[in-house]
C-alpha cells in the first residue's frame, strides 16, 4: 500500500507508523 502512496507523493508511511 505504501508503493501506491509514493506514486501519488503522499507520505502514507507516517500513517502506517
Gaussian input, Z-matrix of N, CA and C with variables (Angstrom, degrees):
# hf/3-21g

backbone

0 1
 N
 C     1     B1
 C     2     B2     1     A1
 N     3     B3     2     A2     1     D1
 C     4     B4     3     A3     2     D2
 C     5     B5     4     A4     3     D3
 N     6     B6     5     A5     4     D4
 C     7     B7     6     A6     5     D5
 C     8     B8     7     A7     6     D6
 N     9     B9     8     A8     7     D7
 C    10    B10     9     A9     8     D8
 C    11    B11    10    A10     9     D9
 N    12    B12    11    A11    10    D10
 C    13    B13    12    A12    11    D11
 C    14    B14    13    A13    12    D12
 N    15    B15    14    A14    13    D13
 C    16    B16    15    A15    14    D14
 C    17    B17    16    A16    15    D15
 N    18    B18    17    A17    16    D16
 C    19    B19    18    A18    17    D17
 C    20    B20    19    A19    18    D18
 N    21    B21    20    A20    19    D19
 C    22    B22    21    A21    20    D20
 C    23    B23    22    A22    21    D21
 N    24    B24    23    A23    22    D22
 C    25    B25    24    A24    23    D23
 C    26    B26    25    A25    24    D24
 N    27    B27    26    A26    25    D25
 C    28    B28    27    A27    26    D26
 C    29    B29    28    A28    27    D27
 N    30    B30    29    A29    28    D28
 C    31    B31    30    A30    29    D29
 C    32    B32    31    A31    30    D30
 N    33    B33    32    A32    31    D31
 C    34    B34    33    A33    32    D32
 C    35    B35    34    A34    33    D33
 N    36    B36    35    A35    34    D34
 C    37    B37    36    A36    35    D35
 C    38    B38    37    A37    36    D36
 N    39    B39    38    A38    37    D37
 C    40    B40    39    A39    38    D38
 C    41    B41    40    A40    39    D39
 N    42    B42    41    A41    40    D40
 C    43    B43    42    A42    41    D41
 C    44    B44    43    A43    42    D42
 N    45    B45    44    A44    43    D43
 C    46    B46    45    A45    44    D44
 C    47    B47    46    A46    45    D45
 N    48    B48    47    A47    46    D46
 C    49    B49    48    A48    47    D47
 C    50    B50    49    A49    48    D48

   B1=1.4906
   B2=1.5221
   B3=1.3274
   B4=1.4721
   B5=1.5272
   B6=1.3437
   B7=1.4667
   B8=1.5233
   B9=1.3186
   B10=1.4673
   B11=1.5272
   B12=1.3188
   B13=1.4653
   B14=1.5254
   B15=1.3078
   B16=1.4688
   B17=1.5288
   B18=1.3009
   B19=1.4700
   B20=1.5261
   B21=1.3193
   B22=1.4599
   B23=1.5242
   B24=1.3317
   B25=1.4638
   B26=1.5204
   B27=1.3443
   B28=1.4678
   B29=1.5237
   B30=1.3114
   B31=1.4707
   B32=1.5200
   B33=1.3316
   B34=1.4684
   B35=1.5274
   B36=1.3161
   B37=1.4627
   B38=1.5320
   B39=1.3457
   B40=1.4708
   B41=1.5192
   B42=1.3347
   B43=1.4624
   B44=1.5190
   B45=1.3364
   B46=1.4639
   B47=1.5237
   B48=1.3268
   B49=1.4747
   B50=1.5221
   A1=109.33
   A2=115.44
   A3=118.84
   A4=110.26
   A5=115.59
   A6=119.44
   A7=110.44
   A8=116.63
   A9=120.82
   A10=109.27
   A11=116.17
   A12=119.96
   A13=110.13
   A14=116.49
   A15=119.73
   A16=109.92
   A17=116.59
   A18=119.22
   A19=109.62
   A20=115.93
   A21=119.67
   A22=110.70
   A23=115.91
   A24=118.90
   A25=111.05
   A26=116.58
   A27=119.31
   A28=109.30
   A29=116.76
   A30=121.29
   A31=112.05
   A32=116.60
   A33=119.12
   A34=109.54
   A35=115.80
   A36=119.29
   A37=109.96
   A38=115.61
   A39=118.94
   A40=109.51
   A41=117.44
   A42=120.06
   A43=110.26
   A44=116.28
   A45=120.35
   A46=109.67
   A47=114.83
   A48=118.31
   A49=108.13
   D1=-27.22
   D2=-179.58
   D3=-68.26
   D4=-33.99
   D5=179.58
   D6=-60.02
   D7=-43.06
   D8=-179.61
   D9=-65.02
   D10=-37.43
   D11=-178.77
   D12=-66.21
   D13=-41.51
   D14=-178.21
   D15=-66.58
   D16=-30.82
   D17=179.33
   D18=-64.89
   D19=-34.65
   D20=179.15
   D21=-84.87
   D22=-14.20
   D23=179.90
   D24=84.62
   D25=20.08
   D26=179.82
   D27=-104.74
   D28=124.12
   D29=-178.70
   D30=-72.47
   D31=70.64
   D32=178.98
   D33=-73.26
   D34=-11.38
   D35=179.92
   D36=-58.06
   D37=-31.71
   D38=-179.50
   D39=-71.87
   D40=-28.15
   D41=179.40
   D42=-73.64
   D43=-34.24
   D44=-179.62
   D45=-67.87
   D46=-35.53
   D47=179.78
   D48=-78.22

